[in-house]
Amino acid sequence: MNYYHMTSLDRLKSIGKIGLLPRNEENSKLINDTKKKVFFSEGFEGTIALFVDFELVYDQIKLGKTDILDKNLEKKVKDSESLSEYLTEGVYLQFLGDHIKNERNFENGCTSQVILPKQLNVCVLRRKDSNSIIFSRFEIIKYMMAKTNPEQIKYYGVKYDGSPDFEVATIRIQNKIKKYYYKYDKDIEKYRDDMYVLEYVPLNEFLNTNEIIL
């Protein structure tokens, strides 16, 4: 199983030295999550579900319909013009989940384990006719959406007191994702052909190759 972790470009060099450590950073604080974990999503399905939820939370905060505990972060959201401006440019990191226990669910996965730099790869899109490379997280997620139907996305995870009914959660998630696909269909459409292939570049190789822009 491929696990995916979204991060900004300015954090890549640090991650290249120490890996992913259990922390509570801005993306977790945005949903009032206080756990110190390494967060990730399982497969394209979990990654898509999380991104769609993330945009919904962002919009709710912008409209003043959701409060978050970190008021400085709340101000940062409200002062930004868009989700992409708030997040800034970044990448998706990929690592294998074979020996990692997911403590939550396919969308908001987490672990107490450290993910070492040698385990991490950067997701890149390679255009077949020119070999040009795209690594923007905003383009990677569109590619994932182009290759995944909403009906493929089904809730699963650890069961605990208060955990959602899996079937009910699946319907809720699929409905949100269908609305997102409809809203951004033109952006997603460009990756529905076979002009691009998703590749995983070892993190430190990526850092060495793109040192100038990082």
Secondary structure, 3 states (H helix, E strand, C coil): CEEEEEEEHHHHHHHHHHCECCECCHHHHCCCCCCCEEEEEEHHHHHHHHHHHHHHHHHHHHCCCCCCCCHHHHHHHHHCCCHHHHHCCEEEEEEECCCCCCCCECCCEEECCCECHHHCEEEEEEECCCCCEECCHHHHHHHHHHCCCHHHCCCCECCCCCCCCHHHHHHHHHHHHHHHHHHCHHHHHCCCCCCEEEEEEEHHHHHHHCCCCC
